[in-house]
Amino acid sequence: MVHDLSQEVTAAANGQLPRQAVAGLMPPQLAEAMIREVWPTIRSVSAGIASLSALFMRSVVLAPLGWMLNGLLFFRKLAPAICQRYTLTNRRLMVRRGWKPTPVQEVPLKDIDDVRLIADTYDPFYRSGDLQVLSGGKEVLRLVAVPQPESFRQAILNAVRAWGGPDKLKGPFVPASAPSPSTDGVKSA
């Protein structure tokens, strides 16, 4: 008879957490598991310079200058003190900073009421936009320059439906890869 170790719920003798049968499907009562993590685009470092860089890259003559500006923004984005990422787990949504990421802001999934894509912040060149996380009718967290914002928004809403509690966000499950009307209609200039 074969014993499936992936379903073992007790901690091993060496202190390891139980293994997951499917990635990200660890119940929050056992341990915190990452569902998705995204790094903001270079638009989060400086939206003005990133827009200027995009404008330069659309031309033939000024494209190398645009590449240089993008390179500078990219290396600044990875600087040890300011590099950040947005992490979604089965317990919370976090903004983490540093090379060894530590949470600087977080919202438990049970407190999230809605997540909105701020339409006028969507940038078709970098394919990024800002997300607004609402709790109790107030903005509790703003995620700036999220790549593929509608996909990450759906991942957050699906995590809230799955792990946020029985009274959270009733509605159908929408795959994060599903096309959305809010970003499909955006035309690039």
C-alpha positions in Angstrom: 0.0 0.0 0.0 1.3 3.5 -0.9 1.0 6.3 1.6 0.5 9.8 -0.1 2.8 12.2 1.8 1.4 15.2 0.1 -1.8 14.9 2.2 0.1 14.6 5.5 -1.1 17.4 7.8 1.3 17.0 10.7 4.7 18.7 10.6 7.6 16.4 10.0 10.2 15.7 12.7 12.7 18.2 11.1 10.1 21.0 11.3 9.3 21.1 7.6 5.8 22.1 6.6 3.5 19.5 5.0 3.9 19.2 1.2 1.3 20.6 -1.2 -0.5 18.3 -3.7 -1.1 21.3 -5.9 0.9 24.5 -5.7 -0.9 27.3 -3.8 -3.5 25.0 -2.4 -2.2 24.9 1.1 -5.1 25.7 3.6 -4.3 28.9 5.4 -4.8 27.1 8.7 -1.7 25.0 8.0 0.7 27.5 6.5 1.0 30.5 4.3 1.6 29.7 0.7 2.4 32.1 -2.1 -0.2 32.2 -4.9 1.3 34.9 -7.1 4.0 37.5 -7.1 4.5 40.4 -9.5 7.2 43.1 -9.8 5.9 46.5 -10.7 7.0 47.8 -14.1 9.5 50.6 -14.5 6.6 53.0 -14.6 6.5 52.7 -10.8 10.0 54.3 -10.5 9.1 57.4 -12.6 6.0 57.6 -14.7 7.1 60.7 -16.5 10.5 59.4 -17.6 8.9 56.0 -18.5 6.4 57.8 -20.7 9.2 59.9 -22.3 11.2 56.7 -22.9 8.2 55.0 -24.6 7.7 58.0 -26.8 11.4 57.9 -27.8 11.2 54.2 -28.6 8.4 54.7 -31.0 10.7 56.7 -33.2 13.6 55.3 -35.2 16.1 58.0 -34.5 15.5 58.5 -30.7 15.0 54.8 -29.9 18.5 54.2 -28.5 18.0 57.1 -26.1 14.7 55.5 -25.0 16.5 52.2 -24.4 19.1 54.0 -22.2 16.4 55.7 -20.2 14.6 52.3 -19.7 17.9 50.7 -18.7 18.5 53.4 -16.0 14.9 53.0 -14.7 15.3 49.2 -14.7 18.5 49.3 -12.6 17.0 51.8 -10.2 13.9 49.5 -9.9 16.3 46.7 -8.7 18.2 48.9 -6.2 18.5 47.1 -2.8 16.6 49.7 -0.8 13.7 50.4 -3.1 13.0 47.2 -5.1 9.5 46.1 -4.4 7.1 43.4 -5.4 3.4 42.6 -4.8 2.8 39.2 -3.2 -0.5 37.4 -2.9 -0.7 34.5 -0.5 -3.5 32.3 0.8 -3.7 34.6 3.8 -2.9 38.2 2.7 -1.9 40.6 0.0 1.4 42.3 0.6 3.8 45.0 -0.7 7.3 43.7 0.1 10.6 45.6 -0.3 14.3 44.8 -0.5 16.4 42.0 -1.9 15.3 39.9 1.1 11.7 40.9 0.9 10.0 42.1 4.0 6.4 43.2 4.1 5.9 47.0 4.4 2.1 47.0 3.8 -0.4 44.2 3.9 -4.1 43.5 3.9 -5.6 40.2 5.1 -7.8 38.5 2.5 -10.7 38.5 4.8 -10.7 42.3 4.9 -10.7 42.8 1.1 -14.1 43.9 -0.2 -13.2 44.8 -3.8 -10.2 45.4 -6.1 -10.5 48.0 -8.9 -8.4 48.8 -11.9 -8.0 52.5 -12.1 -8.8 53.0 -15.8 -6.9 56.2 -16.5 -3.7 54.7 -15.1 -3.5 51.9 -17.7 -0.4 52.2 -19.9 -0.7 50.1 -23.1 3.0 50.4 -23.9 4.1 48.9 -20.6 0.9 46.9 -20.2 0.5 48.1 -16.6 -2.0 49.9 -14.4 -2.8 50.8 -10.8 -5.0 48.6 -8.6 -7.0 50.0 -5.7 -7.8 47.5 -2.9 -11.0 48.5 -1.0 -12.1 47.5 2.5 -15.1 48.9 4.2 -15.6 51.4 1.3 -12.1 52.9 1.8 -8.9 52.4 -0.1 -6.5 50.4 2.1 -3.8 49.6 -0.5 -2.8 51.0 -3.9 -0.6 48.8 -6.1 1.2 51.0 -8.6 2.2 49.9 -12.1 1.1 46.3 -11.8 2.0 44.3 -15.0 -1.1 42.8 -16.5 -3.3 44.4 -13.9 -6.6 42.7 -14.8 -5.0 39.3 -14.5 -3.6 40.1 -11.0 -6.9 41.7 -10.0 -8.7 38.4 -10.9 -6.1 36.4 -9.0 -6.7 38.6 -5.9 -10.5 38.3 -6.2 -10.3 34.5 -6.7 -8.1 34.2 -3.6 -10.5 36.2 -1.6 -13.4 33.9 -2.8 -11.4 30.8 -1.9 -9.7 31.8 1.3 -11.3 35.0 2.6 -14.2 33.3 4.4 -17.7 32.2 3.6 -19.2 35.7 3.3 -16.6 37.1 0.9 -17.3 38.1 -2.7 -19.9 35.7 -3.9 -19.8 35.2 -7.7 -18.4 33.1 -10.4 -14.8 32.0 -10.6 -13.0 33.9 -13.4 -9.6 32.6 -14.6 -6.8 35.1 -14.3 -6.0 34.5 -17.9 -9.5 35.4 -19.1 -9.8 38.5 -21.3 -11.4 41.5 -19.7 -13.5 44.2 -21.3 -11.6 46.9 -19.4 -8.2 46.2 -21.0 -9.3 44.7 -24.4 -10.9 48.0 -25.4 -7.8 50.1 -24.6 -6.2 51.2 -27.9 -2.5 51.9 -28.1 -1.6 55.3 -29.4 
